Every structure is written in C-alpha cells, then in structure tokens.
Amino acid sequence: MKCQFCGYSESKVVDSRPAEEGATIRRRRECLSCKKRFTTYEIMEHLPLLVIKKDGSRQTFDKQKLLNSMLRACEKRRVPLSDLQSAADEIELELLNSLEHEISTSEIGEMVMDKMKALDEVAYVRFASVYRQFRDINTFMDELNKLLKDE
C-alpha cells in the first residue's frame, strides 16, 4: 500500500478491525519510510449477479425488487416486515453462495414461493397466481389442492 504522504510503497499494519458490520476491514498502517500513519479499508469484491428474464434479457439482481414483490403479495396480511426482509436476505445469500453468476427468474420465483409458503399461505397463493400466471379457476384450484395436500 502506497503511503499517501511520501509515496513509499512499504507499510506495516498497526491495527485491524471490522467496520460497517463486518462488510469491510479497517486497517491502520504505518509507513516504513516517513513513519506517518494512515487508514485503509478493504472490501470484498462481489461479481454482479445477473437475472435472466423470461424474454432472455439480463439485468442485475435487485433485492429491493424481490422484497417489493413479496410485500405486494402480503398486502393486508399480518406478516412482519422483518420476516420478509429476512426471507429476501436468505434468498440473496443463497444466490450468492450458489457460485452462479446468472440465474433465471423462474429459479428465483421458486425460491420466493418456498419462503412465502412458510410465512403465509394466502400470500403464497397471491404470489403464485402472479408468478405462475394462472389463466383460469382450474389452475388456481390445482395450486390450492397442492397446498392442501402438502399439509
């Protein structure tokens, strides 16, 4: 790490500690030439997660969009926002840990449906009706029957 005072490229780490809730590491360094101290921050580099839409286009994964769709399904239901945020965080973490850089909307939709089923069955059916694009009452009833069968 280059010293910001004299430009010397060698320094020693005097102190290290996590910063920003463990997302970064703050390091206090001392220049081996001029002995002045300075602070650096290290962050983990994330490769962007791309979502493959139904039309084949790609866009960057946005956890807020995911959370918004879950909120719409839970409208007027007693599902705590913290539970929805936790579910969205778990889905994002699972996607990042999968080591895949591209994921289809159908895979994400299935993950959301699994979480929604555990949170609230009515919200699950609402989400499924939009996600699976129910065309008539029969497809709606099929999904309800599957839900009842799983209990």
N, CA, C and O atoms as a DFTB+ gen file, in Angstrom:
604 C
 N C O
     1  1       0.849      -1.162       0.000
     2  2       0.000       0.000       0.000
     3  2       0.900       1.232       0.000
     4  3       1.798       1.352       0.834
     5  1       0.659       2.138      -0.931
     6  2       1.479       3.337      -1.070
     7  2       1.120       4.376      -0.005
     8  3      -0.059       4.643       0.229
     9  1       2.124       4.956       0.632
    10  2       1.903       5.987       1.647
    11  2       1.352       7.243       0.982
    12  3       1.863       7.693      -0.043
    13  1       0.309       7.797       1.576
    14  2      -0.311       8.993       0.996
    15  2       0.516      10.257       1.252
    16  3       0.271      11.294       0.636
    17  1       1.491      10.172       2.157
    18  2       2.315      11.333       2.497
    19  2       3.595      11.406       1.669
    20  3       3.919      12.449       1.101
    21  1       4.327      10.271       1.608
    22  2       5.615      10.304       0.900
    23  2       5.653       9.432      -0.352
    24  3       6.591       9.528      -1.144
    25  1       4.639       8.582      -0.538
    26  2       4.576       7.746      -1.735
    27  2       5.345       6.443      -1.627
    28  3       5.376       5.672      -2.587
    29  1       5.962       6.176      -0.494
    30  2       6.709       4.938      -0.300
    31  2       5.733       3.760      -0.346
    32  3       4.615       3.855       0.160
    33  1       6.155       2.660      -0.949
    34  2       5.219       1.555      -1.183
    35  2       5.189       0.500      -0.081
    36  3       4.419      -0.456      -0.175
    37  1       6.002       0.648       0.955
    38  2       6.026      -0.342       2.031
    39  2       5.450       0.258       3.313
    40  3       5.803       1.364       3.721
    41  1       4.545      -0.514       3.935
    42  2       3.979      -0.086       5.216
    43  2       3.698      -1.325       6.048
    44  3       3.653      -2.442       5.533
    45  1       3.510      -1.108       7.343
    46  2       3.141      -2.228       8.195
    47  2       1.766      -1.943       8.797
    48  3       1.396      -0.791       9.023
    49  1       1.022      -3.011       9.049
    50  2      -0.304      -2.894       9.635
    51  2      -0.132      -2.806      11.150
    52  3       0.463      -3.687      11.772
    53  1      -0.667      -1.717      11.738
    54  2      -0.570      -1.486      13.176
    55  2      -1.811      -2.039      13.881
    56  3      -1.718      -2.566      14.990
    57  1      -2.974      -1.914      13.230
    58  2      -4.236      -2.340      13.846
    59  2      -5.223      -2.717      12.745
    60  3      -5.285      -2.060      11.706
    61  1      -5.993      -3.780      12.982
    62  2      -7.055      -4.197      12.054
    63  2      -8.322      -4.424      12.849
    64  3      -8.288      -4.963      13.955
    65  1      -9.447      -4.009      12.275
    66  2     -10.733      -4.283      12.929
    67  2     -11.845      -4.245      11.885
    68  3     -11.741      -3.542      10.879
    69  1     -12.907      -5.007      12.134
    70  2     -14.031      -4.975      11.195
    71  2     -14.732      -3.620      11.245
    72  3     -14.773      -2.961      12.284
    73  1     -15.275      -3.225      10.113
    74  2     -16.037      -1.975      10.020
    75  2     -17.317      -2.252       9.243
    76  3     -17.422      -3.253       8.534
    77  1     -18.277      -1.367       9.383
    78  2     -19.551      -1.486       8.670
    79  2     -20.166      -2.871       8.831
    80  3     -20.478      -3.542       7.848
    81  1     -20.333      -3.285      10.069
    82  2     -20.954      -4.562      10.418
    83  2     -20.274      -5.763       9.769
    84  3     -20.933      -6.723       9.370
    85  1     -18.961      -5.696       9.669
    86  2     -18.200      -6.821       9.140
    87  2     -18.083      -6.845       7.627
    88  3     -17.480      -7.761       7.068
    89  1     -18.655      -5.844       6.954
    90  2     -18.602      -5.814       5.490
    91  2     -17.229      -5.368       4.976
    92  3     -16.847      -5.690       3.851
    93  1     -16.498      -4.633       5.801
    94  2     -15.171      -4.167       5.414
    95  2     -14.205      -4.377       6.584
    96  3     -14.620      -4.656       7.709
    97  1     -12.926      -4.238       6.295
    98  2     -11.898      -4.302       7.331
    99  2     -11.139      -2.977       7.306
   100  3     -10.637      -2.545       6.268
   101  1     -11.071      -2.350       8.469
   102  2     -10.347      -1.087       8.623
   103  2      -8.945      -1.424       9.116
   104  3      -8.781      -2.137      10.106
   105  1      -7.933      -0.905       8.417
   106  2      -6.552      -1.165       8.813
   107  2      -5.815       0.158       9.051
   108  3      -5.851       1.064       8.219
   109  1      -5.153       0.245      10.196
   110  2      -4.271       1.368      10.496
   111  2      -2.880       0.935      10.066
   112  3      -2.395      -0.114      10.488
   113  1      -2.241       1.735       9.231
   114  2      -0.923       1.399       8.701
   115  2       0.096       2.469       9.083
   116  3      -0.243       3.626       9.332
   117  1       1.352       2.041       9.119
   118  2       2.441       2.983       9.369
   119  2       3.457       2.843       8.242
   120  3       3.916       1.743       7.935
   121  1       3.796       3.968       7.637
   122  2       4.773       3.979       6.547
   123  2       6.141       3.622       7.105
   124  3       6.540       4.150       8.143
   125  1       6.855       2.745       6.442
   126  2       8.178       2.326       6.894
   127  2       9.259       3.362       6.588
   128  3      10.381       3.267       7.087
   129  1       8.911       4.353       5.762
   130  2       9.880       5.391       5.429
   131  2       9.708       6.634       6.298
   132  3      10.635       7.018       7.011
   133  1       8.527       7.273       6.250
   134  2       8.322       8.533       6.979
   135  2       7.669       8.334       8.355
   136  3       7.542       9.296       9.113
   137  1       7.258       7.114       8.685
   138  2       6.666       6.744       9.980
   139  2       5.299       7.375      10.246
   140  3       4.800       7.288      11.368
   141  1       4.684       8.002       9.252
   142  2       3.339       8.553       9.441
   143  2       2.317       7.434       9.300
   144  3       2.546       6.430       8.627
   145  1       1.183       7.644       9.960
   146  2       0.120       6.629       9.943
   147  2      -1.034       7.060       9.057
   148  3      -1.339       8.245       8.925
   149  1      -1.675       6.050       8.449
   150  2      -2.854       6.305       7.620
   151  2      -3.785       5.093       7.694
   152  3      -3.384       4.008       8.117
   153  1      -5.007       5.296       7.282
   154  2      -6.038       4.250       7.376
   155  2      -6.426       3.778       5.987
   156  3      -6.576       4.579       5.064
   157  1      -6.587       2.465       5.847
   158  2      -7.104       1.891       4.607
   159  2      -8.307       1.014       4.944
   160  3      -8.469       0.570       6.081
   161  1      -9.136       0.775       3.951
   162  2     -10.299      -0.100       4.104
   163  2     -10.261      -1.159       3.024
   164  3      -9.988      -0.870       1.858
   165  1     -10.535      -2.377       3.421
   166  2     -10.623      -3.479       2.463
   167  2     -12.069      -3.914       2.378
   168  3     -12.735      -4.084       3.399
   169  1     -12.559      -4.095       1.151
   170  2     -13.916      -4.616       0.952
   171  2     -13.844      -5.840       0.066
   172  3     -12.953      -5.967      -0.774
   173  1     -14.794      -6.739       0.265
   174  2     -14.832      -7.935      -0.554
   175  2     -15.446      -7.573      -1.909
   176  3     -16.471      -6.895      -1.979
   177  1     -14.822      -8.023      -2.948
   178  2     -15.309      -7.749      -4.285
   179  2     -16.398      -8.758      -4.631
   180  3     -16.215      -9.967      -4.494
   181  1     -17.522      -8.239      -5.079
   182  2     -18.625      -9.104      -5.484
   183  2     -18.805      -9.001      -6.987
   184  3     -18.851      -7.908      -7.550
   185  1     -18.905     -10.149      -7.621
   186  2     -19.261     -10.145      -9.030
   187  2     -20.769      -9.953      -9.110
   188  3     -21.508     -10.519      -8.304
   189  1     -21.225      -9.176     -10.055
   190  2     -22.666      -8.922     -10.112
   191  2     -23.441     -10.196     -10.440
   192  3     -23.006     -11.022     -11.242
   193  1     -24.581     -10.330      -9.808
   194  2     -25.468     -11.449     -10.057
   195  2     -26.474     -10.995     -11.104
   196  3     -27.198     -10.023     -10.890
   197  1     -26.524     -11.689     -12.229
   198  2     -27.429     -11.310     -13.308
   199  2     -28.657     -12.203     -13.311
   200  3     -28.568     -13.414     -13.108
   201  1     -29.793     -11.587     -13.545
   202  2     -31.063     -12.299     -13.619
   203  2     -31.446     -12.409     -15.089
   204  3     -31.480     -11.412     -15.810
   205  1     -31.735     -13.634     -15.524
   206  2     -32.169     -13.861     -16.902
   207  2     -33.689     -13.814     -16.917
   208  3     -34.353     -14.681     -16.349
   209  1     -34.228     -12.801     -17.568
   210  2     -35.672     -12.601     -17.615
   211  2     -36.294     -13.576     -18.616
   212  3     -35.582     -14.221     -19.385
   213  1     -37.620     -13.678     -18.602
   214  2     -38.325     -14.604     -19.491
   215  2     -38.079     -14.309     -20.970
   216  3     -38.074     -15.220     -21.798
   217  1     -37.874     -13.024     -21.298
   218  2     -37.625     -12.658     -22.696
   219  2     -36.161     -12.834     -23.107
   220  3     -35.792     -12.536     -24.243
   221  1     -35.321     -13.324     -22.170
   222  2     -33.912     -13.571     -22.470
   223  2     -33.001     -12.417     -22.111
   224  3     -31.779     -12.570     -22.129
   225  1     -33.567     -11.262     -21.785
   226  2     -32.727     -10.124     -21.399
   227  2     -32.142     -10.369     -20.012
   228  3     -32.631     -11.198     -19.244
   229  1     -31.098      -9.633     -19.721
   230  2     -30.422      -9.791     -18.435
   231  2     -30.380      -8.450     -17.716
   232  3     -30.203      -7.399     -18.332
   233  1     -30.549      -8.514     -16.385
   234  2     -30.383      -7.325     -15.567
   235  2     -29.799      -7.725     -14.231
   236  3     -29.883      -8.883     -13.821
   237  1     -29.209      -6.760     -13.559
   238  2     -28.574      -7.006     -12.272
   239  2     -29.632      -7.348     -11.228
   240  3     -30.702      -6.741     -11.184
   241  1     -29.310      -8.336     -10.385
   242  2     -30.218      -8.727      -9.311
   243  2     -30.439      -7.548      -8.381
   244  3     -29.492      -6.861      -7.998
   245  1     -31.701      -7.319      -8.019
   246  2     -32.069      -6.224      -7.125
   247  2     -32.934      -6.788      -6.006
   248  3     -34.097      -7.136      -6.213
   249  1     -32.339      -6.871      -4.807
   250  2     -33.068      -7.442      -3.671
   251  2     -34.304      -6.616      -3.340
   252  3     -35.298      -7.156      -2.856
   253  1     -34.252      -5.307      -3.597
   254  2     -35.403      -4.445      -3.297
   255  2     -36.607      -4.824      -4.167
   256  3     -37.743      -4.797      -3.692
   257  1     -36.369      -5.174      -5.432
   258  2     -37.467      -5.624      -6.302
   259  2     -38.094      -6.903      -5.758
   260  3     -39.315      -7.060      -5.752
   261  1     -37.249      -7.797      -5.307
   262  2     -37.700      -9.054      -4.720
   263  2     -38.568      -8.779      -3.496
   264  3     -39.653      -9.341      -3.352
   265  1     -38.083      -7.919      -2.628
   266  2     -38.821      -7.573      -1.412
   267  2     -40.146      -6.887      -1.754
   268  3     -41.164      -7.156      -1.116
   269  1     -40.140      -6.010      -2.747
   270  2     -41.377      -5.329      -3.153
   271  2     -42.432      -6.316      -3.640
   272  3     -43.613      -6.157      -3.331
   273  1     -42.026      -7.329      -4.392
   274  2     -42.993      -8.316      -4.881
   275  2     -43.567      -9.129      -3.720
   276  3     -44.744      -9.489      -3.722
   277  1     -42.725      -9.410      -2.737
   278  2     -43.196     -10.138      -1.556
   279  2     -44.146      -9.263      -0.729
   280  3     -45.138      -9.755      -0.191
   281  1     -43.839      -7.978      -0.634
   282  2     -44.714      -7.050       0.091
   283  2     -46.088      -6.950      -0.565
   284  3     -47.109      -6.909       0.121
   285  1     -46.107      -6.909      -1.893
   286  2     -47.391      -6.852      -2.610
   287  2     -48.238      -8.084      -2.323
   288  3     -49.452      -7.986      -2.144
   289  1     -47.595      -9.230      -2.280
   290  2     -48.334     -10.467      -2.006
   291  2     -48.857     -10.496      -0.575
   292  3     -49.868     -11.139      -0.292
   293  1     -48.180      -9.811       0.312
   294  2     -48.558      -9.814       1.740
   295  2     -49.432      -8.620       2.128
   296  3     -49.694      -8.397       3.310
   297  1     -49.876      -7.866       1.143
   298  2     -50.696      -6.703       1.443
   299  2     -51.925      -7.098       2.265
   300  3     -52.623      -8.057       1.937
   301  1     -52.174      -6.354       3.322
   302  2     -53.296      -6.582       4.240
   303  2     -53.229      -7.925       4.956
   304  3     -54.247      -8.443       5.415
   305  1     -52.039      -8.480       5.047
   306  2     -51.810      -9.710       5.799
   307  2     -50.905      -9.354       6.980
   308  3     -50.180      -8.360       6.941
   309  1     -50.957     -10.159       8.004
   310  2     -50.159      -9.873       9.205
   311  2     -48.818     -10.583       9.153
   312  3     -48.500     -11.424       9.994
   313  1     -48.056     -10.226       8.158
   314  2     -46.710     -10.781       8.020
   315  2     -45.736      -9.659       8.364
   316  3     -45.718      -8.628       7.692
   317  1     -44.930      -9.851       9.402
   318  2     -43.982      -8.795       9.799
   319  2     -42.967      -8.486       8.696
   320  3     -42.456      -9.384       8.027
   321  1     -42.694      -7.203       8.528
   322  2     -41.717      -6.771       7.536
   323  2     -40.362      -7.421       7.791
   324  3     -39.643      -7.761       6.851
   325  1     -40.019      -7.590       9.050
   326  2     -38.727      -8.206       9.378
   327  2     -38.631      -9.630       8.842
   328  3     -37.553     -10.062       8.430
   329  1     -39.753     -10.374       8.841
   330  2     -39.757     -11.731       8.291
   331  2     -39.527     -11.707       6.781
   332  3     -38.800     -12.539       6.240
   333  1     -40.155     -10.744       6.113
   334  2     -39.974     -10.621       4.661
   335  2     -38.541     -10.220       4.331
   336  3     -37.949     -10.737       3.383
   337  1     -37.986      -9.296       5.115
   338  2     -36.604      -8.883       4.880
   339  2     -35.640     -10.046       5.120
   340  3     -34.673     -10.224       4.379
   341  1     -35.909     -10.823       6.149
   342  2     -35.056     -11.998       6.420
   343  2     -35.136     -12.997       5.275
   344  3     -34.122     -13.556       4.858
   345  1     -36.348     -13.221       4.766
   346  2     -36.521     -14.150       3.641
   347  2     -35.774     -13.642       2.411
   348  3     -35.114     -14.421       1.723
   349  1     -35.873     -12.343       2.130
   350  2     -35.162     -11.760       0.983
   351  2     -33.648     -11.877       1.180
   352  3     -32.920     -12.182       0.236
   353  1     -33.179     -11.633       2.402
   354  2     -31.742     -11.770       2.696
   355  2     -31.276     -13.212       2.487
   356  3     -30.208     -13.450       1.923
   357  1     -32.087     -14.171       2.946
   358  2     -31.740     -15.586       2.789
   359  2     -31.680     -15.974       1.319
   360  3     -30.785     -16.711       0.906
   361  1     -32.629     -15.479       0.529
   362  2     -32.634     -15.779      -0.906
   363  2     -31.397     -15.187      -1.563
   364  3     -30.730     -15.855      -2.353
   365  1     -31.087     -13.931      -1.238
   366  2     -29.907     -13.288      -1.822
   367  2     -28.637     -14.046      -1.442
   368  3     -27.779     -14.284      -2.291
   369  1     -28.517     -14.423      -0.183
   370  2     -27.340     -15.161       0.275
   371  2     -27.220     -16.508      -0.437
   372  3     -26.130     -16.914      -0.840
   373  1     -28.343     -17.187      -0.583
   374  2     -28.339     -18.476      -1.283
   375  2     -27.906     -18.307      -2.735
   376  3     -27.164     -19.134      -3.265
   377  1     -28.370     -17.235      -3.379
   378  2     -27.986     -16.968      -4.765
   379  2     -26.495     -16.662      -4.870
   380  3     -25.820     -17.158      -5.772
   381  1     -25.980     -15.849      -3.954
   382  2     -24.557     -15.503      -3.979
   383  2     -23.686     -16.711      -3.674
   384  3     -22.604     -16.852      -4.242
   385  1     -24.146     -17.587      -2.780
   386  2     -23.382     -18.780      -2.420
   387  2     -23.449     -19.874      -3.477
   388  3     -22.660     -20.819      -3.441
   389  1     -24.376     -19.758      -4.410
   390  2     -24.512     -20.791      -5.441
   391  2     -23.367     -20.769      -6.445
   392  3     -23.200     -21.708      -7.223
   393  1     -22.577     -19.695      -6.426
   394  2     -21.438     -19.514      -7.336
   395  2     -21.855     -19.373      -8.795
   396  3     -21.008     -19.384      -9.688
   397  1     -23.148     -19.241      -9.037
   398  2     -23.639     -18.961     -10.385
   399  2     -23.704     -17.446     -10.543
   400  3     -24.119     -16.743      -9.622
   401  1     -23.301     -16.947     -11.692
   402  2     -23.346     -15.505     -11.922
   403  2     -24.615     -15.099     -12.655
   404  3     -24.944     -13.916     -12.735
   405  1     -25.323     -16.084     -13.187
   406  2     -26.582     -15.815     -13.873
   407  2     -27.627     -16.795     -13.352
   408  3     -27.361     -17.986     -13.195
   409  1     -28.822     -16.269     -13.088
   410  2     -29.901     -17.110     -12.584
   411  2     -31.203     -16.668     -13.234
   412  3     -31.427     -15.479     -13.457
   413  1     -32.051     -17.633     -13.533
   414  2     -33.308     -17.304     -14.213
   415  2     -34.357     -16.814     -13.223
   416  3     -34.312     -17.138     -12.036
   417  1     -35.290     -16.037     -13.729
   418  2     -36.379     -15.544     -12.881
   419  2     -37.216     -16.705     -12.366
   420  3     -37.797     -16.610     -11.285
   421  1     -37.287     -17.792     -13.112
   422  2     -38.082     -18.936     -12.649
   423  2     -37.453     -19.577     -11.414
   424  3     -38.170     -19.998     -10.505
   425  1     -36.130     -19.656     -11.370
   426  2     -35.467     -20.212     -10.185
   427  2     -35.676     -19.310      -8.973
   428  3     -35.932     -19.793      -7.869
   429  1     -35.567     -18.004      -9.180
   430  2     -35.791     -17.058      -8.088
   431  2     -37.237     -17.144      -7.621
   432  3     -37.508     -17.133      -6.421
   433  1     -38.165     -17.230      -8.571
   434  2     -39.587     -17.330      -8.231
   435  2     -39.889     -18.546      -7.371
   436  3     -40.679     -18.460      -6.430
   437  1     -39.267     -19.678      -7.686
   438  2     -39.478     -20.887      -6.888
   439  2     -38.933     -20.714      -5.472
   440  3     -39.532     -21.180      -4.502
   441  1     -37.797     -20.043      -5.370
   442  2     -37.219     -19.791      -4.044
   443  2     -38.151     -18.890      -3.217
   444  3     -38.351     -19.117      -2.024
   445  1     -38.711     -17.874      -3.868
   446  2     -39.635     -16.968      -3.179
   447  2     -40.881     -17.734      -2.749
   448  3     -41.373     -17.546      -1.637
   449  1     -41.389     -18.592      -3.620
   450  2     -42.591     -19.347      -3.281
   451  2     -42.357     -20.246      -2.077
   452  3     -43.243     -20.388      -1.234
   453  1     -41.189     -20.853      -1.983
   454  2     -40.870     -21.685      -0.810
   455  2     -40.907     -20.851       0.470
   456  3     -41.452     -21.278       1.488
   457  1     -40.322     -19.661       0.403
   458  2     -40.310     -18.783       1.584
   459  2     -41.718     -18.294       1.915
   460  3     -42.103     -18.244       3.083
   461  1     -42.482     -17.936       0.888
   462  2     -43.833     -17.402       1.110
   463  2     -44.754     -18.462       1.705
   464  3     -45.601     -18.157       2.544
   465  1     -44.586     -19.696       1.270
   466  2     -45.425     -20.783       1.790
   467  2     -45.231     -20.920       3.297
   468  3     -46.186     -21.172       4.031
   469  1     -43.997     -20.754       3.753
   470  2     -43.718     -20.866       5.181
   471  2     -44.209     -19.648       5.961
   472  3     -44.540     -19.764       7.141
   473  1     -44.259     -18.485       5.317
   474  2     -44.654     -17.261       6.007
   475  2     -46.167     -17.084       6.111
   476  3     -46.691     -16.780       7.183
   477  1     -46.869     -17.277       4.986
   478  2     -48.303     -17.021       4.961
   479  2     -48.900     -17.684       3.718
   480  3     -48.505     -17.376       2.594
   481  1     -49.843     -18.586       3.925
   482  2     -50.400     -19.347       2.804
   483  2     -51.196     -18.479       1.834
   484  3     -51.160     -18.713       0.626
   485  1     -51.910     -17.487       2.341
   486  2     -52.677     -16.597       1.456
   487  2     -51.717     -15.779       0.590
   488  3     -51.932     -15.636      -0.614
   489  1     -50.670     -15.248       1.198
   490  2     -49.671     -14.502       0.438
   491  2     -48.984     -15.409      -0.582
   492  3     -48.669     -14.980      -1.692
   493  1     -48.757     -16.651      -0.203
   494  2     -48.169     -17.629      -1.118
   495  2     -49.040     -17.800      -2.355
   496  3     -48.538     -17.784      -3.478
   497  1     -50.354     -17.964      -2.150
   498  2     -51.267     -18.154      -3.284
   499  2     -51.320     -16.889      -4.137
   500  3     -51.370     -16.972      -5.364
   501  1     -51.310     -15.727      -3.500
   502  2     -51.288     -14.463      -4.260
   503  2     -50.042     -14.384      -5.127
   504  3     -50.118     -14.056      -6.311
   505  1     -48.888     -14.688      -4.526
   506  2     -47.640     -14.632      -5.282
   507  2     -47.669     -15.651      -6.412
   508  3     -47.286     -15.346      -7.541
   509  1     -48.124     -16.857      -6.107
   510  2     -48.173     -17.922      -7.117
   511  2     -49.090     -17.544      -8.273
   512  3     -48.793     -17.857      -9.426
   513  1     -50.210     -16.870      -7.974
   514  2     -51.154     -16.511      -9.042
   515  2     -50.525     -15.556     -10.040
   516  3     -50.816     -15.630     -11.234
   517  1     -49.666     -14.661      -9.570
   518  2     -48.986     -13.734     -10.479
   519  2     -47.793     -14.425     -11.129
   520  3     -47.602     -14.342     -12.342
   521  1     -46.989     -15.111     -10.310
   522  2     -45.773     -15.754     -10.798
   523  2     -46.074     -16.845     -11.825
   524  3     -45.432     -16.915     -12.874
   525  1     -47.035     -17.678     -11.521
   526  2     -47.363     -18.787     -12.426
   527  2     -48.400     -18.395     -13.472
   528  3     -48.771     -19.212     -14.315
   529  1     -48.866     -17.161     -13.425
   530  2     -49.815     -16.619     -14.398
   531  2     -51.031     -17.521     -14.574
   532  3     -51.303     -18.026     -15.663
   533  1     -51.755     -17.708     -13.469
   534  2     -52.964     -18.528     -13.521
   535  2     -53.902     -17.974     -14.594
   536  3     -54.217     -16.784     -14.600
   537  1     -54.339     -18.838     -15.488
   538  2     -55.180     -18.407     -16.613
   539  2     -56.673     -18.562     -16.311
   540  3     -57.511     -17.844     -16.858
   541  1     -56.983     -19.508     -15.434
   542  2     -58.394     -19.724     -15.119
   543  2     -58.531     -20.301     -13.714
   544  3     -57.534     -20.517     -13.025
   545  1     -59.744     -20.544     -13.301
   546  2     -60.023     -21.030     -11.952
   547  2     -59.456     -22.431     -11.723
   548  3     -59.100     -22.774     -10.596
   549  1     -59.368     -23.241     -12.773
   550  2     -58.843     -24.603     -12.627
   551  2     -57.368     -24.618     -12.211
   552  3     -56.976     -25.388     -11.334
   553  1     -56.555     -23.768     -12.838
   554  2     -55.142     -23.720     -12.445
   555  2     -55.004     -23.178     -11.023
   556  3     -54.122     -23.597     -10.273
   557  1     -55.877     -22.249     -10.665
   558  2     -55.892     -21.716      -9.307
   559  2     -56.241     -22.821      -8.313
   560  3     -55.593     -22.951      -7.274
   561  1     -57.258     -23.613      -8.629
   562  2     -57.683     -24.712      -7.761
   563  2     -56.603     -25.789      -7.665
   564  3     -56.407     -26.377      -6.601
   565  1     -55.909     -26.048      -8.762
   566  2     -54.809     -27.024      -8.738
   567  2     -53.740     -26.612      -7.719
   568  3     -53.239     -27.442      -6.961
   569  1     -53.399     -25.315      -7.713
   570  2     -52.406     -24.827      -6.773
   571  2     -52.908     -24.926      -5.341
   572  3     -52.155     -25.292      -4.439
   573  1     -54.171     -24.602      -5.132
   574  2     -54.757     -24.727      -3.793
   575  2     -54.757     -26.179      -3.324
   576  3     -54.443     -26.465      -2.168
   577  1     -55.104     -27.077      -4.211
   578  2     -55.094     -28.509      -3.870
   579  2     -53.695     -28.988      -3.507
   580  3     -53.533     -29.783      -2.581
   581  1     -52.675     -28.507      -4.234
   582  2     -51.294     -28.876      -3.898
   583  2     -50.941     -28.366      -2.512
   584  3     -50.284     -29.057      -1.733
   585  1     -51.381     -27.156      -2.214
   586  2     -51.110     -26.568      -0.904
   587  2     -51.769     -27.383       0.196
   588  3     -51.147     -27.652       1.224
   589  1     -53.004     -27.773      -0.004
   590  2     -53.731     -28.573       0.989
   591  2     -53.120     -29.967       1.148
   592  3     -53.068     -30.513       2.250
   593  1     -52.665     -30.524       0.040
   594  2     -52.056     -31.851       0.051
   595  2     -50.739     -31.870       0.844
   596  3     -50.414     -32.860       1.499
   597  1     -49.980     -30.750       0.772
   598  2     -48.692     -30.660       1.455
   599  2     -48.838     -30.571       2.968
   600  3     -47.889     -30.873       3.691
   601  1     -49.990     -30.167       3.460
   602  2     -50.168     -30.007       4.928
   603  2     -50.281     -31.299       5.651
   604  3     -50.432     -31.311       6.873
